[in-house]
């Protein structure tokens, strides 16, 4: 689906459907709603008086205009109370109206960018949110079904209509940004939704290669022999049990080449299937472990957006990709391995494998001289116990860096909660035979996992995002589709662009 912006009057458009917005506080006060009501012989005010048009959040009211105005249909979208209005409310509403339009066979619709009394939200931001919401809300994953998309009604285009001509360029740029953000999120969703036999480390490396080529980014892919030379014992240890060759993928974007210290690293856990290894998971739910590479998907997808948006900052994406399988050659509980940084790790539990591959990635990031780094990983089931599927758990060694991430989250609607990193938790990771062990036990599992990663951070400003709960959804809600969410791609992209704009 495509978006574009034109100058004109929304009620004058020869359109299959137009979309207008109301709130609970001002049901008929907007000029277009007021004018439509007059042209429709007070139909809207009558519905409002009868409680059939309330403006409540999520309410969709479809009206056939019967020739009283040029558009054939009027879809009125409720945005709720003004005090509760946010970009995410708008984003969710956009997904809902897009699905409604598609369900009734609309191919092209027109809408406005609502602007009155919008809680200090800029019209350009609203246009981005509407674009993102519609594209993400219409997402489906049907790559392996026999049902052709041609059998479904398609919404091909949404047109923003605005009277002042001087805002068209701004809205066109908003459409571009919103489309880039949504397409990156959709890429991440597609990667996570793929079965593991269609998302091996080699296939992931090919996706990274395609992104690098189409966006003029630098690419390095380390094979098993390269990893052996680099002494990446964490990644190699996890890969010992699989026939699929591991990959260490590096994508580089040089947005500020004259200022190499203006940099950030995005690291992704890329376990393309996680059986737990010798510490085998139960069969129930193991099918979901195809999504244990959601962190890598978000990192790679973020680079697609960065390559198109071109912020003034240097970005390095690193993905450690492998399967975690049991076999005669697999690493065993009690084994000791040596990571890239030289620190030794006792493998207490082979199902705590994500932190092993990230240990090598963090060590490599430090050697490259990165000042800031974010790692993204479906790291622990413990974070789901703590935060469910609503908030991503966050851990950091730098409050200012975290505050910058949170500022971006306000714009994207993705939710993050800062978890504690008290020193007392570190004792659970103490090993009797190595520098550290890879599991601190059941208590505070997400915190002890973060402390394990912190051992390899060195002097970098660091944020760890545990997306085990938020990488997938079991229900349809607004622009969040059942299956992979693509979280936190849009927040990472917004943060990097914000840091680039501030440089």
Secondary structure, DSSP 4 states (H G I P E B T S, - for coil): -EEEEEES-GGG---S-EEEEE-SS-TTTSHHHHHHHHHTTTHHHHHHHTTS----TT-EEEEE-TTSSSSSEEEEEE---GGG--HHHHHHHHHHHHHHHHHTT-SEEEE----TT-TT--HHHHHHHHHHHHHHHT----TT-S--GGGS----EEEEEES-GGGHHHHHHHHHHHHHHHHHHHHHHHHHHS-GGGS-HHHHHHHHHHHHHHTT-EEEEE-HHHHHHHT-HHHHHHHTT-SSPPEEEEEEEES-TT-TTSEEEEEEEEEEEE--TTSPPPSTTGGGGGGTTHHHHHHHHHHHHHHHH--SSEEEEEEEEEEE--STTS--TT-EEE-TTS-EEE-S-TT--HHHHHHHHHHHHHHTT-SEEEEEE---THHHHHHTTT-EEEEES-HHHHHHHHHHHHHH---EEEPP--GGGGGGG--SSSSEES---STTHHHHHHHHHHTT-TTSEEEEEE-TTTSEESS-BTTBPSEE--TTHHHHHHHHHHHHHH-
